[in-house]
Amino acid sequence: MDAFEKRIINCSARIAVIGLGYVGFPLAQRASFAGYEVIGIDKYLSEERRGEIESAGIATTESFAPLAGCDVALICVPTPLINSQQPDISFITDVAGNIASHFVSGELLVVLESTSFPGTTREVLLPVLQEAGMRLGQGLYLAYAPERVDPGEGRASYAEIPRIVGGIDEESGRLAAVFYEKLVPSVALVSTPEVAEMAKLLENIFRAVNIALVNELSLLCRRMKIDIWEVVEAAATKPFGFMSFKPGPGIGGHCIPIDPFFLAWRAKQYDFYPEFIELAGKVNKSMPFHVAQWVAEALSSVGKSTNGSTVLLVGVAYKEDVADMRESPSLKVIQLLTEHGADISYHDPFVRRLEIEGMEYKSVPLDRTIIEEADCIVILTAHSSLDLELLESAKAPVVDTRNLLKR
């Protein structure tokens, strides 16, 4: 065992976490808790966010200069989709260039955590590092370890979630596994980064496809006057061969709506067209349109139209008990209802304000006055703090996309 590995094992290694968003910040916290000296690098932090992170004991900087004294560099930057669902990996290449330009000598373990298509670590990250003179086995170790953060209160903590690691070579994978074993209960070391990259996509494609399936069934059940929620609960009594997924107004967050398209884009480079994956995306993207139609039907049942009606949205975050609005289906629902002339208000204890196409909205209190003023109420996010008794008392029709009221 050389001195470099000893520093990782005894937690005297210096760790750089690049990107301090919902992935990087909990990773930095966990590494710090394990005993490592951690420096967070992020050029895009607001002063408020920087203060929150530093109050948690994580030093932050916009400069890559501290990398010169680090043993491990963990890349946790965004990987959005652009132009016709094409992955934007510019953040990864920019970080790779900065790592290479600030690497002086010695040994450095570089681990990519950002979700991307299979081949990113080997075909994108490695060449940038090599072009700057870094060499595998000669100071550079490179691996992929996909993030598995589950935002929200009451969810599995970082320390409870096993991790997957795939190294460019055997030594890179082994050292990366040694590092993550200091942070989490177990590490699955796979043969290549491509296996780890594909595993990450499979995890989220599995969810996207099954959510699309139950969403499509919910539309059929609605037409057949069958309660989809009772159907799901009944099927879930089977102790094997079935996993329960719930319908909803669509899907949100960075992972489930986006990750399948990383693989779809990559597959086409191999003359393979993943129709199953793309169909699931189509079904899930259509759900806000159905919600807008359900609102119109609910209003029509009491002699009103969408145009000119006051519609109260309850919850706008993409999932319960978080403030995350990324890809939230609520945004599309608001846009569609506004286009049809509805007067929109919303309540969300986690999202104080939002802006859509130049229109600013602020969360209103969920009280009896607001409930009585609404012509229709739409429950979009099942926050645990919602006053269900108050919502139950509403005289206006309720479109409950989360079955909170069990009607």
Secondary structure, 3 states (H helix, E strand, C coil): CCHHHHHHHCCCCEEEEECCCCCHHHHHHHHHHHCCEEEEECCCCCHHHHHHHHHCCCEEECCCHHHHHCCEEEECCCCCEECCCEECCHHHHHHHHHHHHHCCCCCEEEEECCCCCCCHHHHHHHHHHHHCCCCECCCEEEEECCCCCCCCCCCCCHHHCCEEEEECCHHHHHHHHHHHCCCCCCEEEECCHHHHHHHHHHHHHHHHHHHHHHHHHHHHHHHHCCCHHHHHHHHCCCCCCCCCCCCCCCCCCCHHHHHHHHHHHHHHCCCCCCHHHHHHHHHHHHHHHHHHHHHHHHHHCCCCCCCCCEEEEECCCCCCCCCCCCCCHHHHHHHHHHHCCCEEEEECCCCCEEEECCEEEEECCCCHHHHHHCCEEEECCCCCCCCHHHHHCCCCCEEECCCCCCC
